[in-house]
Amino acid sequence: MEYIIVLGKYKVAKDRLYTKTHEWIKILDNEAIVGITDYAQQKLKNIVGVELPEVGTVIERGARLGVVESIKSVEDVYAPVTIKVTDVNKKLEEEPDLINRDPYGDGWIVRGEVLNRDEVKELLSPEEYAKHVESEEHG
Amino acid sequence: MIDVHESLGASIGVFAGVRTALDFGNPLEEHLETRRNVTVFDLSHMGRIVVRGTKAREFLNRLLAKDLEKSCDLRMFGPTAFLNERAGFVDDVMLYRLNENEYLIVCNAVNVSKVIDWLHKHKELFGFTDVVIEDLTERTAMIAIQGPRAAETMINLGLSTTTSLKPLEFVYDERSFVNLPNATLISRSGWTGEDGFEVIGSITNVKALFVKLVRDLRVRPAGLIARDSLRIEMGFCLYGNEIDEDTNPLEARYWVFDIDKQTEYVGRDALFKVLADGVEKIRLGLRLKKGVRFVPRKGYEIYIGNRRIGVVTSGTYSPILQRSIALAYIDSRHAVPGLEVEIDIRGRRYRAKLVDFPFVQPSSRPK
C-alpha cells in the first residue's frame, strides 16, 4: 500500500477517499469498506472497544455508523456516504486494537452498499485529507 | 520539563491549566510497565507549598483533619485534607514534616491557588501572623519512579541509601527548604499502589534526573492517562471526580481524618455530624463483564431495574483484569458489594457487579 506521510508520523493511504471527521472509505464497484484513519487511531490511542451496526441497516451520510472506545475517549464513527451495511468486522469485538495495529487493513469497520454515488464526489482525496490533518495539527 | 516530553514523542495536554504529558504513545503499555517493571512520571503540575514558623504546626492543626501531634520529622503525614465548614473537601493533601517548624504540603494541581488562599485567609482569621506561606510550585519540579523495579532503579541512579527508606519516609539534602533550589527531597511513596519513590527539587535537578532515567537507564516514561488507570485500579480518589467541596470523607471512604483528634479544626463539627447521622451514598467499585469492552465514564448511571442507584465518578479499562472498571457513588441502601447491577452506556444497559477496591493487588510493596 502506498501512503502520504503527514508531519512525519500520520499515514494517509493513497487508494481511498476520506472525510473531515477522519473516516476512510474504499470504493469497490457498488460496494465500499469503511474504517478510521491512522491519524484518528493515533489520537485515540489504545482502542479497547468498538460498537458495530446491525447488518442490513441503512445509515445516512454523516449519521453514526459505530462507536470507537479508547482509554482516553469515546468517539462516534460517521458514515462517509449513505450506506447499506452488508458486513461488519466481527474480529473487532475480540481484538478492537486491530484498528491501532492496522487501521487501513484488518482494522476495517464495515462493508456496505453505496446508495448514492453522487455523495462520493464530495469526499476528500488523499492529498486533501493530508492537508486537513496538517491544519488540524497546527490549529 | 515539557521540552523533554515533546522530544520523547509525548501527547501533550492541559491538565489543571498546566501543559503536561498525557501519554508517551501507549498508555496501556505504560500502565503494564508500571505494574511489571518500572516507569517514571512527571508530577510537576502538583502543588508544592511550604508553611513555616514556630507556630506552623499549631496553625496547620487547626485546618487539617488529621492530628499533627502524631506527625514526625522526615515522614509524610497523610493523606489528610483541608475540609470546609460542611466537611466537604477543600483539597486532599500530603503533608511532609521537614522539621518541627517546617511543613511541605503537596496538593492537587487544580487546587493550588485555592489552598494558598485558604491558608492565608485562616492565618488572618486565627491570628497566626508569624507563619510564612510560600508557594514553591513554579520553582520546583516533581517526578515519581514507580514499579517493582523502582528500588533497583534508585541503586542504578547512585541513590542506594534511599532504598532503606520505609513507606512514607523521606530524606532531603539540605537543612531547610529555604535553601531551594538546591535541596532535593526523596520519599518512598507514590500513587500507583506499587513500590516507588517521589523526588521533589529544583527544575534543573529533577529534569536532569528524569532525562538520566529515560535516556541512560531506559526507564519508560508514563503519562497522566496511565497514572489515572493505575489509581483507579487501586481505588484511590481524584479531586474533581470522587471528591469535591460537596463530598465528605465518610461517603468517599477516604480516611483523611483522625477520629480521636481533640483539637478544633475547620470542618470538625460538620464531620462529627456526618459520623452521627450516617451517609446517603457510599463510594464503591464497579466491575463490568469481561466481554463488555466499553469504558464507564464520569456521569454514567447505575441501575437496578428502573431504579437509579448510583453514578460513576471515574472509569477505565484495566489491562491487568482485561475488563472495564469504575469508581461510583451508590445510594447507601444499595451499597452492597457483590450486588449485580446494570450500567447505562450510551442508552444501552450492561451487567456489572458492585465490588470493593482495590481491584488488583499491586505486584510490589516496599519492604
Interface residues (C-beta under 8 A of the other chain):
Chain A: K45 N46 V48 G49 V50 E51 V67 E69 S70 I71 K72 V74 E93 P96
Chain B: S11 L22 D23 G25 N26 P27 L28 I225 S229 G291 V292 R293 F294 V295 R297 T316 Y317 S324 R346
